Amino acid sequence: MPGVRTTLTLEDRLFRELKALAHETNAPLKEIVEKALREGLRSLRAAPRPRPYRARTFHMGRPTGVNLDKALDLAASMEDDESVRKTVLRK
């Protein structure tokens, strides 16, 4: 069965590994590359797809008298309160 002739660019290390395997098995480089591609495709198709990550959420209530639309203002206020608390403790 005639094949398609093409040019591939491989990493040097990968090419050396393929060539060494061809030498060790006394097989043509073409056969080694084709076998590696077939096995690689088979394993890629068989690889399970990871399940999407789902995080459980919980309702934790809402603090009264706080406008959460102004989160930066809330954070600044809390930081100011903590600074005052630490200052008082030092006295």
C-alpha positions as protocol buffer text, in pm:
chain_id: "A"
residue {
  index: 1
  type: MET
  ca { x: 0 y: 0 z: 0 }
}
residue {
  index: 2
  type: PRO
  ca { x: 167 y: 324 z: -109 }
}
residue {
  index: 3
  type: GLY
  ca { x: 197 y: 597 z: 151 }
}
residue {
  index: 4
  type: VAL
  ca { x: 204 y: 971 z: 147 }
}
residue {
  index: 5
  type: ARG
  ca { x: 543 y: 1131 z: 129 }
}
residue {
  index: 6
  type: THR
  ca { x: 589 y: 1428 z: 360 }
}
residue {
  index: 7
  type: THR
  ca { x: 853 y: 1619 z: 553 }
}
residue {
  index: 8
  type: LEU
  ca { x: 846 y: 1642 z: 932 }
}
residue {
  index: 9
  type: THR
  ca { x: 1060 y: 1848 z: 1164 }
}
residue {
  index: 10
  type: LEU
  ca { x: 1148 y: 1654 z: 1480 }
}
residue {
  index: 11
  type: GLU
  ca { x: 1341 y: 1754 z: 1789 }
}
residue {
  index: 12
  type: ASP
  ca { x: 1699 y: 1631 z: 1768 }
}
residue {
  index: 13
  type: ARG
  ca { x: 1663 y: 1421 z: 2082 }
}
residue {
  index: 14
  type: LEU
  ca { x: 1345 y: 1252 z: 1954 }
}
residue {
  index: 15
  type: PHE
  ca { x: 1507 y: 1177 z: 1620 }
}
residue {
  index: 16
  type: ARG
  ca { x: 1810 y: 1024 z: 1794 }
}
residue {
  index: 17
  type: GLU
  ca { x: 1582 y: 804 z: 2006 }
}
residue {
  index: 18
  type: LEU
  ca { x: 1388 y: 686 z: 1700 }
}
residue {
  index: 19
  type: LYS
  ca { x: 1709 y: 619 z: 1509 }
}
residue {
  index: 20
  type: ALA
  ca { x: 1860 y: 429 z: 1805 }
}
residue {
  index: 21
  type: LEU
  ca { x: 1548 y: 214 z: 1835 }
}
residue {
  index: 22
  type: ALA
  ca { x: 1561 y: 139 z: 1464 }
}
residue {
  index: 23
  type: HIS
  ca { x: 1925 y: 35 z: 1502 }
}
residue {
  index: 24
  type: GLU
  ca { x: 1853 y: -180 z: 1811 }
}
residue {
  index: 25
  type: THR
  ca { x: 1563 y: -361 z: 1645 }
}
residue {
  index: 26
  type: ASN
  ca { x: 1727 y: -377 z: 1304 }
}
residue {
  index: 27
  type: ALA
  ca { x: 1413 y: -218 z: 1156 }
}
residue {
  index: 28
  type: PRO
  ca { x: 1390 y: 65 z: 906 }
}
residue {
  index: 29
  type: LEU
  ca { x: 1349 y: 409 z: 1058 }
}
residue {
  index: 30
  type: LYS
  ca { x: 1026 y: 452 z: 857 }
}
residue {
  index: 31
  type: GLU
  ca { x: 869 y: 150 z: 1032 }
}
residue {
  index: 32
  type: ILE
  ca { x: 970 y: 276 z: 1376 }
}
residue {
  index: 33
  type: VAL
  ca { x: 825 y: 621 z: 1309 }
}
residue {
  index: 34
  type: GLU
  ca { x: 499 y: 476 z: 1171 }
}
residue {
  index: 35
  type: LYS
  ca { x: 464 y: 242 z: 1469 }
}
residue {
  index: 36
  type: ALA
  ca { x: 531 y: 525 z: 1716 }
}
residue {
  index: 37
  type: LEU
  ca { x: 272 y: 745 z: 1544 }
}
residue {
  index: 38
  type: ARG
  ca { x: 11 y: 465 z: 1543 }
}
residue {
  index: 39
  type: GLU
  ca { x: 65 y: 387 z: 1912 }
}
residue {
  index: 40
  type: GLY
  ca { x: 66 y: 756 z: 1999 }
}
residue {
  index: 41
  type: LEU
  ca { x: -261 y: 816 z: 1816 }
}
residue {
  index: 42
  type: ARG
  ca { x: -417 y: 513 z: 1984 }
}
residue {
  index: 43
  type: SER
  ca { x: -318 y: 635 z: 2331 }
}
residue {
  index: 44
  type: LEU
  ca { x: -437 y: 989 z: 2257 }
}
residue {
  index: 45
  type: ARG
  ca { x: -777 y: 860 z: 2152 }
}
residue {
  index: 46
  type: ALA
  ca { x: -801 y: 634 z: 2456 }
}
residue {
  index: 47
  type: ALA
  ca { x: -699 y: 902 z: 2707 }
}
residue {
  index: 48
  type: PRO
  ca { x: -990 y: 983 z: 2936 }
}
residue {
  index: 49
  type: ARG
  ca { x: -1116 y: 1337 z: 2926 }
}
residue {
  index: 50
  type: PRO
  ca { x: -1090 y: 1506 z: 3263 }
}
residue {
  index: 51
  type: ARG
  ca { x: -1418 y: 1586 z: 3433 }
}
residue {
  index: 52
  type: PRO
  ca { x: -1489 y: 1956 z: 3464 }
}
residue {
  index: 53
  type: TYR
  ca { x: -1411 y: 2096 z: 3806 }
}
residue {
  index: 54
  type: ARG
  ca { x: -1715 y: 2192 z: 4007 }
}
residue {
  index: 55
  type: ALA
  ca { x: -1695 y: 2387 z: 4330 }
}
residue {
  index: 56
  type: ARG
  ca { x: -1977 y: 2356 z: 4578 }
}
residue {
  index: 57
  type: THR
  ca { x: -2109 y: 2687 z: 4699 }
}
residue {
  index: 58
  type: PHE
  ca { x: -2273 y: 2765 z: 5029 }
}
residue {
  index: 59
  type: HIS
  ca { x: -2495 y: 3053 z: 5135 }
}
residue {
  index: 60
  type: MET
  ca { x: -2322 y: 3213 z: 5431 }
}
residue {
  index: 61
  type: GLY
  ca { x: -2573 y: 3486 z: 5499 }
}
residue {
  index: 62
  type: ARG
  ca { x: -2523 y: 3855 z: 5453 }
}
residue {
  index: 63
  type: PRO
  ca { x: -2395 y: 4097 z: 5712 }
}
residue {
  index: 64
  type: THR
  ca { x: -2652 y: 4357 z: 5806 }
}
residue {
  index: 65
  type: GLY
  ca { x: -2586 y: 4722 z: 5736 }
}
residue {
  index: 66
  type: VAL
  ca { x: -2308 y: 4650 z: 5484 }
}
residue {
  index: 67
  type: ASN
  ca { x: -2326 y: 4746 z: 5118 }
}
residue {
  index: 68
  type: LEU
  ca { x: -2133 y: 4471 z: 4940 }
}
residue {
  index: 69
  type: ASP
  ca { x: -2141 y: 4672 z: 4617 }
}
residue {
  index: 70
  type: LYS
  ca { x: -1870 y: 4884 z: 4775 }
}
residue {
  index: 71
  type: ALA
  ca { x: -1630 y: 4602 z: 4865 }
}
residue {
  index: 72
  type: LEU
  ca { x: -1319 y: 4823 z: 4853 }
}
residue {
  index: 73
  type: ASP
  ca { x: -1480 y: 5071 z: 5091 }
}
residue {
  index: 74
  type: LEU
  ca { x: -1567 y: 4783 z: 5324 }
}
residue {
  index: 75
  type: ALA
  ca { x: -1210 y: 4649 z: 5312 }
}
residue {
  index: 76
  type: ALA
  ca { x: -1067 y: 4994 z: 5385 }
}
residue {
  index: 77
  type: SER
  ca { x: -1305 y: 5039 z: 5678 }
}
residue {
  index: 78
  type: MET
  ca { x: -1211 y: 4700 z: 5820 }
}
residue {
  index: 79
  type: GLU
  ca { x: -842 y: 4781 z: 5780 }
}
residue {
  index: 80
  type: ASP
  ca { x: -893 y: 5115 z: 5958 }
}
residue {
  index: 81
  type: ASP
  ca { x: -1077 y: 4940 z: 6243 }
}
residue {
  index: 82
  type: GLU
  ca { x: -791 y: 4690 z: 6280 }
}
residue {
  index: 83
  type: SER
  ca { x: -531 y: 4967 z: 6281 }
}
residue {
  index: 84
  type: VAL
  ca { x: -720 y: 5147 z: 6558 }
}
residue {
  index: 85
  type: ARG
  ca { x: -751 y: 4822 z: 6757 }
}
residue {
  index: 86
  type: LYS
  ca { x: -375 y: 4756 z: 6732 }
}
residue {
  index: 87
  type: THR
  ca { x: -296 y: 5116 z: 6831 }
}
residue {
  index: 88
  type: VAL
  ca { x: -518 y: 5089 z: 7138 }
}
residue {
  index: 89
  type: LEU
  ca { x: -356 y: 4761 z: 7242 }
}
residue {
  index: 90
  type: ARG
  ca { x: -8 y: 4917 z: 7236 }
}
residue {
  index: 91
  type: LYS
  ca { x: -103 y: 5188 z: 7485 }
}
